[in-house]
Amino acid sequence: MKQTLILTIAALLAIGAVGCRGHKTEEELTDAEKLEVLDLRIERSPNDADLRAKRARILLGLNRTKEALSDISKAVDIDPDKVEYHLLAADIYFASGDIKNSYHALGEAEELAPKSKDVQLKMGEITYYSRDYDRSLQHLAKVIEQEPNNRTALFMQGFIYKEKGDTAQAVSLFRHVCDIYPDYEPAFEELGVLFAGRKSPIALEYLSTAMRLEPSNTNVLYILAMYYQDLEQYDEAERYYNQILDINPYSADAWHNLGYLEMTVYGDFDRALEYFDKALEADPRHEAAQTNRNLAYELKNSK
């Protein structure tokens, strides 16, 4: 009895301490604070499946998959008919590399709710990440049957067709997403990538929109830099590489490409070596920087 009382008092004090942190709402708490509260609540109510699932989701976000799996397994044991628990279990299994059990959890969810849009979308996502593209398209089609303008399903379909090499279908789907969701930056970025690959000036229109929507997106800046580099407009390419470095000074690719331009276009081997060194400082395993640094030394006649 005495031990129970001590635990209760300790729990109340801890919750009070969390509550005193600026009187934060639950959404304002850090993940560590949320875990602290959930630990105490689960200690008092170990068979509360919802609390277990909440903690599992946070643990998954922190990449603590083993602990997350323990919680969600307990939640499924307590309430095996709750579809969202099986979907979360599928995510956790997939994150831990257990594809077989991820599919099994999805199968359990599909048995409980075969027509659920959320289930079909999750099936489409997991099969996509497993590169089972045809199966993924089937599940995504079922989502779109229920919700024709589902952004995630349409975008994923476009990405799948892009990876399958059907760029015409990919462009059509990405454009459809842009028409429905004019503030969805990833769709404009993907269109920019596809048209930049064709060296089409239309790429600039889509990439400019992507930059307006997400000014700090270094991926878009890199695509723009490569677009101008391929067109031999090197001043423009350098401008965008330098913009990337203003945002992320540790971009190995940007440093490498500046070095490559110095070596192959301007013949300044010393500056090229300086840039290749910076690329390798940012990423010691950057193979192109290693190779081209050796080449720069060779061109300098420096054994």
MIVEX-876553 format. One record per residue (C-alpha): residue number from 1; residue in one letter; x, y, z. Coordinates in steps of 0.1 Angstrom, whole numbers, always signed. Example, Ala and Ser with C-alpha at 12.3 -4.5 7.8 and 13.67 -1.06 7.14 Angstrom:
<nodes>
    k  r      u      v      w
    1  a   +123    -45    +78
    2  s   +137    -11    +71
</nodes>
This chain:
<nodes>
    k  r      u      v      w
    1  m     +0     +0     +0
    2  k    +28    +23    +10
    3  q    +47    +16    -23
    4  t    +15    +23    -44
    5  l    +10    +56    -26
    6  i    +46    +66    -33
    7  l    +43    +58    -70
    8  t    +10    +77    -72
    9  i    +26   +108    -56
   10  a    +56   +105    -79
   11  a    +34   +103   -110
   12  l    +13   +134    -99
   13  l    +45   +154    -93
   14  a    +59   +145   -127
   15  i    +27   +154   -145
   16  g    +26   +186   -125
   17  a    +62   +193   -136
   18  v    +53   +189   -172
   19  g    +23   +211   -168
   20  c    +45   +238   -153
   21  r    +66   +240   -185
   22  g    +50   +272   -196
   23  h    +15   +255   -195
   24  k    +21   +239   -228
   25  t     -7   +222   -247
   26  e     -2   +186   -257
   27  e     +7   +197   -293
   28  e    +34   +221   -279
   29  l    +52   +194   -259
   30  t    +84   +180   -272
   31  d    +86   +143   -281
   32  a   +106   +137   -249
   33  e    +79   +154   -228
   34  k    +51   +135   -245
   35  l    +69   +102   -238
   36  e    +73   +113   -202
   37  v    +36   +119   -198
   38  l    +27    +87   -217
   39  d    +51    +66   -196
   40  l    +33    +77   -165
   41  r     -2    +72   -179
   42  i     +6    +37   -192
   43  e    +21    +28   -158
   44  r    -13    +36   -143
   45  s    -33    +20   -172
   46  p    -11     -6   -188
   47  n    -40    -21   -208
   48  d    -51    +12   -225
   49  a    -45     +4   -262
   50  d    -48    +40   -273
   51  l    -20    +51   -250
   52  r     +1    +23   -262
   53  a     -5    +33   -299
   54  k     +2    +70   -291
   55  r    +35    +61   -276
   56  a    +44    +37   -304
   57  r    +38    +65   -330
   58  i    +62    +88   -311
   59  l    +88    +61   -307
   60  l    +86    +53   -344
   61  g    +92    +90   -352
   62  l   +123    +88   -330
   63  n   +134    +56   -349
   64  r   +131    +35   -317
   65  t   +114     +8   -337
   66  k   +120    -21   -312
   67  e   +102     -2   -284
   68  a    +75    +10   -308
   69  l    +69    -26   -320
   70  s    +65    -37   -284
   71  d    +38    -11   -277
   72  i    +18    -16   -309
   73  s    +19    -53   -305
   74  k     +4    -49   -271
   75  a    -22    -25   -285
   76  v    -32    -50   -311
   77  d    -35    -78   -285
   78  i    -58    -56   -264
   79  d    -80    -44   -293
   80  p    -74    -66   -325
   81  d   -103    -50   -343
   82  k    -89    -15   -345
   83  v    -77     -9   -381
   84  e    -54    +20   -373
   85  y    -34     -2   -350
   86  h    -26    -27   -378
   87  l    -17     +2   -401
   88  l     +7    +16   -375
   89  a    +21    -19   -370
   90  a    +28    -21   -408
   91  d    +47    +12   -407
   92  i    +68     +1   -377
   93  y    +76    -33   -393
   94  f    +85    -17   -425
   95  a   +107     +9   -408
   96  s   +126    -20   -390
   97  g   +131    -38   -423
   98  d   +106    -66   -417
   99  i    +87    -65   -450
  100  k    +70    -99   -444
  101  n    +53    -88   -412
  102  s    +45    -54   -426
  103  y    +25    -70   -454
  104  h     +9    -93   -428
  105  a     -3    -64   -407
  106  l    -17    -47   -438
  107  g    -35    -79   -447
  108  e    -51    -79   -412
  109  a    -62    -43   -417
  110  e    -76    -51   -452
  111  e    -96    -80   -437
  112  l   -111    -57   -411
  113  a   -119    -29   -436
  114  p   -115    -41   -472
  115  k   -130     -9   -487
  116  s   -112    +16   -464
  117  k    -95    +43   -483
  118  d    -69    +46   -456
  119  v    -61     +9   -458
  120  q    -58    +10   -496
  121  l    -36    +41   -495
  122  k    -13    +25   -469
  123  m    -12     -7   -491
  124  g     -3    +15   -520
  125  e    +25    +33   -501
  126  i    +41     +1   -487
  127  t    +40    -17   -520
  128  y    +55    +14   -537
  129  y    +84    +15   -513
  130  s    +89    -22   -519
  131  r    +90    -14   -556
  132  d    +60    -36   -563
  133  y    +47     -9   -587
  134  d    +19    -28   -604
  135  r     +4    -39   -571
  136  s     +8     -3   -557
  137  l    -10    +11   -587
  138  q    -39    -13   -581
  139  h    -43     -1   -545
  140  l    -39    +36   -554
  141  a    -66    +32   -581
  142  k    -90    +19   -554
  143  v    -83    +51   -534
  144  i    -90    +73   -564
  145  e   -122    +54   -571
  146  q   -134    +67   -537
  147  e   -117   +100   -538
  148  p   -108   +111   -573
  149  n    -87   +141   -562
  150  n    -67   +123   -535
  151  r    -34   +142   -536
  152  t    -12   +115   -522
  153  a    -26    +87   -544
  154  l    -24   +109   -576
  155  f    +12   +121   -568
  156  m    +24    +85   -560
  157  q     +9    +73   -593
  158  g    +28   +100   -611
  159  f    +60    +90   -593
  160  i    +55    +53   -602
  161  y    +50    +60   -639
  162  k    +81    +82   -638
  163  e   +102    +54   -624
  164  k    +86    +29   -649
  165  g    +98    +52   -677
  166  d    +63    +64   -688
  167  t    +71   +101   -686
  168  a    +41   +111   -706
  169  q    +17    +96   -680
  170  a    +38   +109   -652
  171  v    +37   +145   -666
  172  s     -1   +142   -671
  173  l     -6   +131   -634
  174  f    +17   +157   -620
  175  r     +0   +185   -640
  176  h    -33   +172   -627
  177  v    -21   +175   -591
  178  c     -7   +210   -598
  179  d    -41   +221   -612
  180  i    -60   +208   -582
  181  y    -34   +218   -556
  182  p    -15   +249   -568
  183  d     +4   +251   -536
  184  y    +18   +216   -536
  185  e    +55   +221   -542
  186  p    +66   +185   -548
  187  a    +44   +182   -579
  188  f    +60   +213   -595
  189  e    +94   +201   -585
  190  e    +88   +167   -603
  191  l    +76   +185   -634
  192  g   +107   +206   -633
  193  v   +129   +175   -631
  194  l   +112   +158   -660
  195  f   +114   +189   -683
  196  a   +149   +197   -672
  197  g   +159   +162   -683
  198  r   +146   +171   -718
  199  k   +165   +205   -716
  200  s   +131   +222   -721
  201  p   +127   +258   -710
  202  i    +93   +248   -696
  203  a   +114   +234   -667
  204  l   +121   +269   -656
  205  e    +85   +277   -652
  206  y    +78   +247   -629
  207  l   +111   +251   -610
  208  s   +104   +289   -604
  209  t    +70   +280   -590
  210  a    +86   +254   -568
  211  m   +111   +279   -555
  212  r    +83   +304   -548
  213  l    +65   +278   -527
  214  e    +96   +266   -509
  215  p   +125   +291   -512
  216  s   +149   +270   -491
  217  n   +145   +238   -512
  218  t   +181   +230   -522
  219  n   +169   +202   -544
  220  v   +152   +227   -567
  221  l   +183   +249   -567
  222  y   +204   +219   -577
  223  i   +181   +210   -605
  224  l   +183   +246   -618
  225  a   +221   +246   -615
  226  m   +224   +213   -635
  227  y   +199   +226   -661
  228  y   +221   +256   -668
  229  q   +253   +235   -666
  230  d   +240   +211   -692
  231  l   +232   +242   -714
  232  e   +268   +254   -708
  233  q   +255   +285   -691
  234  y   +281   +282   -664
  235  d   +277   +316   -647
  236  e   +241   +308   -640
  237  a   +250   +273   -628
  238  e   +276   +287   -604
  239  r   +251   +312   -591
  240  y   +227   +284   -581
  241  y   +254   +262   -566
  242  n   +265   +292   -544
  243  q   +229   +297   -534
  244  i   +228   +261   -522
  245  l   +259   +267   -502
  246  d   +244   +298   -486
  247  i   +216   +276   -473
  248  n   +237   +245   -467
  249  p   +275   +250   -465
  250  y   +279   +212   -462
  251  s   +265   +203   -496
  252  a   +291   +179   -510
  253  d   +274   +179   -544
  254  a   +275   +216   -548
  255  w   +312   +219   -538
  256  h   +320   +190   -561
  257  n   +302   +205   -591
  258  l   +319   +239   -585
  259  g   +352   +221   -585
  260  y   +343   +202   -616
  261  l   +336   +235   -634
  262  e   +369   +250   -623
  263  m   +387   +219   -635
  264  t   +370   +213   -668
  265  v   +358   +247   -679
  266  y   +382   +272   -664
  267  g   +413   +251   -660
  268  d   +419   +264   -625
  269  f   +432   +232   -609
  270  d   +442   +248   -575
  271  r   +407   +262   -570
  272  a   +392   +229   -582
  273  l   +412   +210   -556
  274  e   +400   +235   -529
  275  y   +364   +227   -538
  276  f   +370   +190   -540
  277  d   +385   +191   -506
  278  k   +355   +209   -492
  279  a   +332   +183   -508
  280  l   +352   +155   -491
  281  e   +351   +174   -458
  282  a   +313   +174   -461
  283  d   +311   +138   -473
  284  p   +344   +117   -471
  285  r   +327    +90   -492
  286  h   +319   +112   -521
  287  e   +334    +91   -549
  288  a   +332   +117   -577
  289  a   +350   +142   -555
  290  q   +377   +116   -547
  291  t   +381   +107   -584
  292  n   +381   +142   -597
  293  r   +406   +154   -570
  294  n   +430   +127   -582
  295  l   +424   +138   -618
  296  a   +430   +175   -609
  297  y   +464   +165   -594
  298  e   +472   +145   -625
  299  l   +463   +175   -648
  300  k   +485   +196   -625
  301  n   +513   +171   -631
  302  s   +515   +166   -593
  303  k   +521   +130   -585
</nodes>
